[in-house]
Amino acid sequence: MYQSITEKIFTLPDETKIYPGHDYKGFSYSSVALEKQFNPRIGAGKTLEEFTKIMSELKLANPKKIHEAVPANLKCGIKQDARVFHPQVVDGVPEITVQDLEQHVDKLGNAKLIDVRSDGEFHSELGHIKGAVLATLGTDLESFFNTANKDHEYVFVCRSGGRSASAARMAISRGFTKAINMQGGMLSWNQQKYPVEF
C-alpha cells in the first residue's frame, strides 16, 4: 500500500483529484497535493516504517469479503470461473470422462465425489475412488440432497454410469447448479487401471 501510494499516486500532478472509496468526514474529493501534505497516515513525507507503525496500531479488522475482493481486483473485477470441471451435456446431463476426473482427483477443492452404489458395491472388487462419499441411490441420496450445498460441484459415480446419470438429473431438478455424471462409472475407471480404495 505504501509503495502504491508513494510511487504511483503521489507521482501524479499535484492538482489531480482523488475521490475516496470511504468518506467519513463529508469530503467528496481531495487532491494529490493535499494528500501528500495532510494525509494523517502517509502524508508529510512519512517513511515506510512510520506508516507501518501507524497502520499496525490501528488494529483494523480485515474488510468483509476481502478474500473475494482482492482476487477480483487482481483480475480487473472479472469474475473467474472457479469450477473444477467443465462437462459436456449429454441427453440433458452434464458429464465428464474418467480421464477428466483422474486428472483432478487430488485437487477437487469444493467439488465432491458422490458414489450412489450400495455399500456392498462400494467395497467390492471395483472399489471406490479416493475421497468418494457413499450416498446410495434412494433414501441416503435424498438425505444428502437435503443437507448439501447446492452451489458446490458434485460428480456422481456408479458402476457403469446409468444410476449416477439419474442421480445427476435428480440433483439438477432439486436446484443443484453443478451436478455432473462420470461417464462409464467404476467399470471405465478400472479399465483405465486408475487407483481405487476398498
Secondary structure as UniProt FT lines:
FT   HELIX           2..7
FT   HELIX           9..11
FT   TURN            14..15
FT   STRAND          17..18
FT   STRAND          30..31
FT   HELIX           32..38
FT   TURN            40..42
FT   TURN            44..45
FT   HELIX           48..58
FT   TURN            64..65
FT   HELIX           66..74
FT   TURN            75..77
FT   STRAND          88..90
FT   TURN            91..92
FT   STRAND          93..96
FT   HELIX           98..104
FT   TURN            105..106
FT   TURN            109..110
FT   STRAND          112..115
FT   HELIX           119..122
FT   TURN            125..126
FT   TURN            130..131
FT   STRAND          133..134
FT   TURN            137..138
FT   HELIX           139..147
FT   TURN            150..151
FT   STRAND          153..157
FT   HELIX           162..173
FT   TURN            174..175
FT   STRAND          178..182
FT   TURN            183..184
FT   HELIX           185..191
FT   TURN            192..193
//
